Amino acid sequence: MTVKLYANEVVLKAGDTNQVIDSNTVEGKLIITNQRLYFKTLDEETDRFNLEILFDNIREVIYFSKGLFSVKGLNVVTRDGKCHSFPLKKRDEIGQLINKMY
């Protein structure tokens, strides 16, 4: 799995996650660079779910937690009103990084 980086783009943090689309989950990696947020699927069959969000297009980052000991993650709301959900183990660390960037 490789991601083409733009000129002067540097990966700041990357981690395994799933993207929750409706009630389905797609396995992949969430990659935060100094220019964008990128979700890259692990399986070539699900490449249509690859996602790139420029920081200018982020409206809000919402932290979520389901249950006392279960899933924590981030919802990234874009300016077009779409909500992208990512369950993450390091939710707080990645959420703070995204909040600094937009």
N, CA, C and O of each residue as an XYZ file, in Angstrom:
408
protein
N       0.845     -1.174      0.000
C       0.000      0.000      0.000
C       0.895      1.242      0.000
O       1.740      1.411      0.879
N       0.697      2.095     -0.985
C       1.446      3.349     -1.047
C       0.497      4.495     -1.323
O      -0.536      4.330     -1.971
N       0.861      5.640     -0.826
C       0.089      6.862     -1.045
C       1.017      7.864     -1.705
O       2.123      8.110     -1.224
N       0.563      8.441     -2.806
C       1.378      9.466     -3.463
C       1.232     10.766     -2.689
O       0.127     11.266     -2.479
N       2.359     11.295     -2.276
C       2.364     12.546     -1.526
C       2.540     13.722     -2.479
O       3.199     13.608     -3.513
N       1.946     14.845     -2.116
C       2.117     16.079     -2.881
C       3.508     16.644     -2.615
O       4.235     16.158     -1.749
N       3.863     17.673     -3.369
C       5.134     18.359     -3.145
C       5.147     18.948     -1.730
O       4.157     19.534     -1.292
N       6.246     18.796     -1.034
C       6.435     19.306      0.332
C       5.470     18.720      1.348
O       5.234     19.332      2.390
N       4.906     17.551      1.073
C       3.981     16.902      1.999
C       4.734     15.890      2.859
O       5.568     15.135      2.361
N       4.427     15.886      4.159
C       5.092     15.009      5.118
C       4.028     14.289      5.940
O       3.069     14.912      6.396
N       4.193     12.984      6.131
C       3.277     12.212      6.975
C       3.570     12.533      8.436
O       4.702     12.377      8.895
N       2.553     12.980      9.164
C       2.697     13.305     10.583
C       2.319     12.130     11.477
O       2.959     11.891     12.501
N       1.283     11.401     11.090
C       0.827     10.267     11.896
C      -0.016      9.360     11.007
O      -0.726      9.828     10.117
N       0.072      8.060     11.259
C      -0.728      7.079     10.531
C      -1.129      5.975     11.495
O      -0.379      5.644     12.413
N      -2.298      5.412     11.290
C      -2.750      4.339     12.157
C      -3.814      3.496     11.496
O      -4.527      3.957     10.605
N      -3.916      2.251     11.940
C      -4.940      1.342     11.434
C      -6.298      1.751     11.975
O      -6.433      2.121     13.142
N      -7.293      1.681     11.117
C      -8.654      2.009     11.520
C      -9.618      1.393     10.520
O      -9.207      0.731      9.567
N     -10.879      1.615     10.746
C     -11.935      1.260      9.813
C     -12.676      2.531      9.482
O     -12.758      3.445     10.303
N     -13.215      2.593      8.284
C     -14.124      3.682      7.968
C     -15.516      3.085      8.035
O     -15.788      2.064      7.404
N     -16.390      3.706      8.787
C     -17.750      3.213      8.918
C     -18.610      3.937      7.889
O     -18.778      5.155      7.947
N     -19.152      3.164      6.943
C     -19.998      3.710      5.887
C     -21.359      3.051      6.036
O     -21.501      1.847      5.820
N     -22.362      3.847      6.408
C     -23.685      3.340      6.768
C     -23.498      2.325      7.897
O     -23.079      2.713      8.988
N     -23.791      1.046      7.677
C     -23.562      0.053      8.729
C     -22.403     -0.881      8.377
O     -22.163     -1.864      9.078
N     -21.691     -0.578      7.300
C     -20.556     -1.395      6.858
C     -19.248     -0.778      7.319
O     -19.147      0.438      7.485
N     -18.240     -1.632      7.527
C     -16.918     -1.132      7.872
C     -15.921     -1.557      6.797
O     -15.981     -2.673      6.280
N     -15.008     -0.648      6.472
C     -13.971     -0.900      5.484
C     -12.632     -0.737      6.196
O     -12.353      0.324      6.756
N     -11.800     -1.783      6.180
C     -10.510     -1.735      6.852
C      -9.515     -0.908      6.054
O      -9.487     -0.958      4.824
N      -8.690     -0.137      6.782
C      -7.691      0.681      6.111
C      -6.787      1.392      7.091
O      -6.703      1.031      8.265
N      -6.120      2.401      6.590
C      -5.221      3.237      7.392
C      -5.669      4.683      7.281
O      -6.050      5.146      6.206
N      -5.621      5.383      8.389
C      -5.868      6.816      8.412
C      -4.512      7.496      8.472
O      -3.730      7.261      9.393
N      -4.239      8.336      7.490
C      -2.941      8.985      7.361
C      -3.150     10.489      7.475
O      -3.928     11.066      6.715
N      -2.462     11.127      8.416
C      -2.535     12.580      8.571
C      -1.202     13.142      8.100
O      -0.142     12.764      8.600
N      -1.268     14.051      7.130
C      -0.070     14.725      6.641
C      -0.169     16.199      7.007
O      -1.131     16.622      7.648
N       0.807     16.963      6.609
C       0.756     18.396      6.881
C      -0.180     19.130      5.920
O      -0.367     20.339      6.057
N      -0.776     18.419      4.942
C      -1.665     19.056      3.979
C      -3.069     18.467      3.922
O      -3.995     19.127      3.452
N      -3.241     17.229      4.395
C      -4.551     16.584      4.256
C      -4.696     15.402      5.200
O      -3.744     14.974      5.852
N      -5.911     14.894      5.250
C      -6.257     13.676      5.961
C      -6.609     12.666      4.869
O      -7.358     12.994      3.949
N      -6.080     11.447      4.957
C      -6.269     10.475      3.895
C      -6.619      9.129      4.500
O      -5.959      8.670      5.433
N      -7.666      8.489      3.966
C      -8.011      7.122      4.352
C      -7.724      6.229      3.160
O      -8.286      6.427      2.082
N      -6.858      5.252      3.345
C      -6.462      4.317      2.287
C      -6.897      2.921      2.702
O      -6.539      2.455      3.784
N      -7.671      2.244      1.847
C      -8.141      0.898      2.158
C      -7.008     -0.104      2.028
O      -6.054      0.117      1.282
N      -7.117     -1.209      2.759
C      -6.105     -2.255      2.710
C      -6.312     -3.189      1.519
O      -5.355     -3.777      1.016
N      -7.544     -3.325      1.073
C      -7.892     -4.257      0.004
C      -8.129     -3.498     -1.298
O      -8.848     -2.499     -1.307
N      -7.541     -3.954     -2.385
C      -7.705     -3.275     -3.680
C      -9.155     -3.298     -4.162
O      -9.562     -2.418     -4.920
N      -9.939     -4.288     -3.734
C     -11.336     -4.383     -4.146
C     -12.181     -3.252     -3.567
O     -13.248     -2.942     -4.098
N     -11.715     -2.637     -2.489
C     -12.476     -1.563     -1.846
C     -11.837     -0.191     -2.084
O     -12.070      0.742     -1.316
N     -11.034     -0.068     -3.145
C     -10.375      1.207     -3.458
C     -11.353      2.361     -3.632
O     -10.980      3.520     -3.445
N     -12.595      2.062     -3.987
C     -13.573      3.144     -4.184
C     -13.875      3.890     -2.883
O     -14.450      4.978     -2.908
N     -13.486      3.301     -1.743
C     -13.714      3.948     -0.454
C     -12.513      4.772      0.013
O     -12.549      5.351      1.099
N     -11.444      4.830     -0.800
C     -10.324      5.708     -0.460
C     -10.851      7.126     -0.335
O     -11.724      7.540     -1.097
N     -10.328      7.858      0.613
C     -10.871      9.175      0.931
C      -9.756     10.155      1.189
O      -8.794      9.845      1.892
N      -9.882     11.334      0.624
C      -8.923     12.414      0.853
C      -9.708     13.644      1.287
O     -10.640     14.069      0.604
N      -9.325     14.213      2.423
C      -9.983     15.427      2.922
C      -8.903     16.466      3.163
O      -8.009     16.263      3.985
N      -8.985     17.567      2.454
C      -8.075     18.684      2.702
C      -8.531     19.389      3.972
O      -9.725     19.424      4.273
N      -7.591     19.947      4.712
C      -7.949     20.572      5.990
C      -8.903     21.754      5.812
O      -9.685     22.048      6.716
N      -8.855     22.436      4.664
C      -9.782     23.546      4.397
C     -11.229     23.069      4.309
O     -12.152     23.858      4.508
N     -11.436     21.784      4.013
C     -12.790     21.244      3.845
C     -13.364     20.660      5.128
O     -14.504     20.196      5.124
N     -12.614     20.667      6.223
C     -13.111     20.125      7.494
C     -13.876     21.215      8.242
O     -13.360     22.308      8.477
N     -15.098     20.898      8.604
C     -15.921     21.823      9.383
C     -15.752     21.566     10.873
O     -15.651     22.500     11.668
N     -15.723     20.273     11.247
C     -15.707     19.947     12.670
C     -15.160     18.533     12.874
O     -15.334     17.662     12.022
N     -14.501     18.318     14.008
C     -14.049     16.991     14.415
C     -14.772     16.668     15.719
O     -14.657     17.405     16.699
N     -15.518     15.565     15.726
C     -16.322     15.186     16.883
C     -15.787     13.881     17.457
O     -15.654     12.889     16.741
N     -15.482     13.886     18.745
C     -15.028     12.675     19.428
C     -16.251     11.850     19.813
O     -17.253     12.405     20.261
N     -16.181     10.530     19.643
C     -17.283      9.685     20.097
C     -16.764      8.495     20.877
O     -15.607      8.092     20.754
N     -17.662      7.945     21.685
C     -17.366      6.761     22.472
C     -18.651      5.962     22.593
O     -19.692      6.495     22.975
N     -18.570      4.676     22.265
C     -19.745      3.806     22.359
C     -19.539      2.854     23.521
O     -18.739      1.922     23.432
N     -20.249      3.083     24.598
C     -20.133      2.215     25.761
C     -18.958      2.584     26.647
O     -18.127      3.416     26.282
N     -18.897      1.968     27.798
C     -17.879      2.288     28.787
C     -16.493      1.765     28.398
O     -15.500      2.475     28.556
N     -16.418      0.543     27.897
C     -15.126     -0.061     27.562
C     -14.995     -0.396     26.076
O     -14.126     -1.180     25.694
N     -15.828      0.177     25.258
C     -15.800     -0.220     23.850
C     -15.191      0.852     22.957
O     -14.277      1.563     23.374
N     -15.673      0.967     21.780
C     -15.059      1.721     20.693
C     -15.033      3.230     20.945
O     -16.034      3.829     21.338
N     -13.855      3.829     20.708
C     -13.696      5.276     20.702
C     -13.273      5.665     19.302
O     -12.661      4.867     18.593
N     -13.593      6.881     18.898
C     -13.193      7.290     17.559
C     -13.495      8.739     17.271
O     -13.819      9.522     18.165
N     -13.380      9.080     15.992
C     -13.604     10.444     15.519
C     -14.618     10.454     14.389
O     -14.627      9.571     13.531
N     -15.464     11.457     14.405
C     -16.313     11.780     13.265
C     -15.760     13.061     12.667
O     -15.641     14.070     13.361
N     -15.421     13.030     11.390
C     -14.919     14.212     10.705
C     -16.055     14.720      9.815
O     -16.483     14.036      8.886
N     -16.535     15.927     10.112
C     -17.622     16.536      9.350
C     -17.009     17.503      8.354
O     -16.236     18.386      8.729
N     -17.356     17.335      7.075
C     -16.809     18.199      6.032
C     -17.768     19.340      5.726
O     -18.924     19.318      6.148
N     -17.294     20.319      5.005
C     -18.098     21.504      4.687
C     -19.313     21.182      3.824
O     -20.281     21.942      3.818
N     -19.280     20.061      3.091
C     -20.443     19.672      2.290
C     -21.474     18.893      3.107
O     -22.469     18.422      2.557
N     -21.245     18.754      4.417
C     -22.212     18.138      5.314
C     -22.036     16.643      5.524
O     -22.801     16.045      6.281
N     -21.063     16.025      4.887
C     -20.844     14.590      5.061
C     -20.097     14.330      6.358
O     -19.247     15.119      6.771
N     -20.425     13.216      6.991
C     -19.784     12.826      8.243
C     -19.042     11.511      8.004
O     -19.648     10.513      7.614
N     -17.746     11.513      8.237
C     -16.911     10.328      8.060
C     -16.502      9.835      9.436
O     -15.939     10.587     10.232
N     -16.787      8.563      9.716
C     -16.569      7.997     11.045
C     -15.372      7.044     11.028
O     -15.276      6.155     10.181
N     -14.452      7.254     11.996
C     -13.243      6.446     12.106
C     -13.050      5.986     13.550
O     -12.716      6.808     14.404
N     -13.250      4.693     13.853
C     -12.909      4.189     15.182
C     -11.387      4.159     15.327
O     -10.699      3.623     14.458
N     -10.856      4.722     16.404
C      -9.402      4.835     16.583
C      -8.997      4.525     18.017
O      -9.683      4.923     18.958
N      -7.884      3.816     18.186
C      -7.354      3.569     19.523
C      -6.746      4.842     20.094
O      -6.909      5.126     21.281
N      -6.047      5.613     19.262
C      -5.405      6.858     19.713
C      -6.252      8.065     19.297
O      -5.751      9.016     18.698
N      -7.526      8.006     19.622
C      -8.482      9.027     19.222
C      -8.077     10.414     19.677
O      -8.104     11.350     18.877
N      -7.703     10.575     20.932
C      -7.394     11.896     21.470
C      -6.172     12.503     20.788
O      -6.181     13.678     20.424
N      -5.136     11.712     20.619
C      -3.897     12.187     20.006
C      -4.120     12.603     18.538
O      -3.663     13.664     18.114
N      -4.810     11.777     17.791
C      -5.052     12.086     16.377
C      -6.055     13.225     16.248
O      -5.904     14.074     15.369
N      -7.065     13.264     17.093
C      -8.039     14.344     17.072
C      -7.409     15.699     17.342
O      -7.739     16.681     16.678
N      -6.503     15.761     18.311
C      -5.809     17.026     18.612
C      -4.926     17.458     17.434
O      -4.832     18.646     17.125
N      -4.291     16.497     16.791
C      -3.452     16.809     15.636
C      -4.278     17.383     14.500
O      -3.877     18.368     13.880
N      -5.435     16.777     14.216
C      -6.311     17.284     13.155
C      -6.828     18.667     13.512
O      -6.880     19.550     12.657
N      -7.213     18.863     14.774
C      -7.728     20.171     15.196
C      -6.689     21.282     15.050
O      -7.049     22.426     14.772
N      -5.426     20.968     15.229
C      -4.370     21.980     15.044
C      -4.199     22.364     13.584
O      -3.766     23.475     13.281
N      -4.536     21.453     12.677
C      -4.243     21.647     11.270
C      -5.310     22.449     10.523
O      -4.981     23.110      9.539
N      -6.568     22.417     10.949
C      -7.592     23.145     10.175
C      -8.018     24.409     10.840
O      -8.869     25.127     10.314
